[in-house]
Amino acid sequence: MSEKSNFTPPINKEEALNRIGGEEDFLNELLDIYREEFEKRYAELEKAIAEGNFQRIREAGHSIKGASANLSLPALREAAYEMEMAGKNEDLDVAQKTLKKLKMEFERLQNFLGYKS
């Protein structure tokens, strides 16, 4: 993991707000949806990794990557890209390590936003 992700906020809130027209309430709604979807995708990833299902690993990583990019979540986007590539490259070791990284970055986002994990 790069050191900068420890010091960089997990969300670029200004960029995210600009993307959706400055509506903070709408951003909060989108982040709530993101949390729910992330948890579903994370469970899918755990199962796919346990089963060695590289297509599902790639697809779930891709899905998380897109949602993270749309909400200006750079560390989560980067980790999801790594997961997508682990699926594409059929690399279970990288997928398992990246799963931990995704969880850590998601918890960092939760803490930053003041949510309970």
C-alpha positions as CSV (number, residue, x, y, z in Angstrom):
1,M,0.0,0.0,0.0
2,S,1.3,3.4,-0.8
3,E,2.0,5.7,2.1
4,K,0.0,8.6,0.6
5,S,-3.3,6.7,1.0
6,N,-2.8,6.9,4.8
7,F,-2.7,10.7,4.6
8,T,-5.0,11.4,1.6
9,P,-8.7,11.7,2.6
10,P,-10.5,8.6,1.3
11,I,-13.0,10.8,-0.6
12,N,-12.3,13.9,-2.7
13,K,-15.5,15.5,-1.5
14,E,-15.1,18.7,-3.5
15,E,-14.7,16.7,-6.7
16,A,-17.7,14.4,-5.8
17,L,-19.9,17.4,-5.1
18,N,-18.9,19.1,-8.4
19,R,-19.8,15.9,-10.2
20,I,-23.4,15.9,-8.8
21,G,-24.1,19.6,-8.8
22,G,-23.1,20.5,-5.3
23,E,-26.0,18.7,-3.5
24,E,-24.5,17.4,-0.2
25,D,-27.7,15.5,0.7
26,F,-27.7,13.8,-2.6
27,L,-24.0,12.9,-2.1
28,N,-24.9,11.4,1.3
29,E,-27.6,9.3,-0.3
30,L,-25.2,8.1,-3.0
31,L,-22.7,7.2,-0.3
32,D,-25.3,5.2,1.6
33,I,-26.1,3.3,-1.6
34,Y,-22.4,2.8,-2.2
35,R,-22.0,1.3,1.3
36,E,-24.8,-1.2,0.7
37,E,-23.5,-2.2,-2.7
38,F,-19.9,-2.4,-1.5
39,E,-20.9,-4.8,1.3
40,K,-22.8,-7.0,-1.3
41,R,-19.8,-6.9,-3.7
42,Y,-17.4,-7.6,-0.9
43,A,-19.4,-10.7,0.1
44,E,-19.3,-11.8,-3.6
45,L,-15.6,-11.4,-3.6
46,E,-15.1,-13.5,-0.5
47,K,-17.1,-16.3,-2.1
48,A,-15.5,-15.9,-5.5
49,I,-12.0,-16.0,-4.0
50,A,-12.9,-19.1,-1.9
51,E,-14.2,-20.8,-5.1
52,G,-11.4,-19.5,-7.3
53,N,-14.0,-17.9,-9.6
54,F,-11.8,-15.5,-11.5
55,Q,-14.6,-14.1,-13.7
56,R,-16.6,-13.1,-10.6
57,I,-13.5,-11.6,-9.0
58,R,-12.9,-9.5,-12.1
59,E,-16.5,-8.5,-12.4
60,A,-16.9,-7.5,-8.8
61,G,-13.6,-5.6,-8.8
62,H,-14.8,-3.8,-12.0
63,S,-18.1,-2.9,-10.4
64,I,-16.5,-1.5,-7.2
65,K,-13.9,0.4,-9.3
66,G,-16.6,2.2,-11.3
67,A,-18.7,3.1,-8.3
68,S,-15.6,4.3,-6.4
69,A,-14.5,6.4,-9.4
70,N,-17.9,8.0,-9.7
71,L,-17.9,9.0,-6.0
72,S,-14.2,10.2,-6.1
73,L,-12.9,7.5,-3.8
74,P,-9.4,7.2,-5.1
75,A,-7.9,4.6,-2.7
76,L,-11.0,2.3,-3.1
77,R,-10.9,2.8,-6.8
78,E,-7.2,1.8,-6.9
79,A,-7.8,-1.3,-4.7
80,A,-10.8,-2.3,-6.8
81,Y,-8.7,-2.0,-10.0
82,E,-6.1,-4.3,-8.4
83,M,-8.9,-6.8,-7.7
84,E,-10.1,-6.6,-11.2
85,M,-6.6,-7.3,-12.5
86,A,-6.2,-10.1,-10.1
87,G,-9.3,-11.7,-11.6
88,K,-8.1,-11.0,-15.1
89,N,-4.7,-12.5,-14.4
90,E,-6.1,-15.4,-12.4
91,D,-4.0,-14.6,-9.3
92,L,-5.6,-15.8,-6.1
93,D,-2.7,-14.6,-3.9
94,V,-3.1,-11.0,-5.2
95,A,-6.9,-11.3,-4.8
96,Q,-6.6,-12.4,-1.2
97,K,-4.2,-9.5,-0.4
98,T,-6.3,-7.0,-2.2
99,L,-9.5,-8.2,-0.4
100,K,-7.8,-7.1,2.9
101,K,-6.8,-3.8,1.3
102,L,-10.4,-3.1,0.1
103,K,-11.8,-3.8,3.5
104,M,-9.2,-1.5,5.2
105,E,-9.9,1.3,2.7
106,F,-13.7,0.9,3.1
107,E,-13.3,1.1,6.9
108,R,-11.1,4.1,6.5
109,L,-13.9,5.8,4.4
110,Q,-16.5,4.8,7.0
111,N,-14.4,6.3,9.8
112,F,-13.7,9.5,7.8
113,L,-17.5,9.9,7.2
114,G,-18.3,9.2,10.8
115,Y,-20.1,5.9,10.1
116,K,-19.9,2.9,12.4
117,S,-18.3,-0.1,10.8
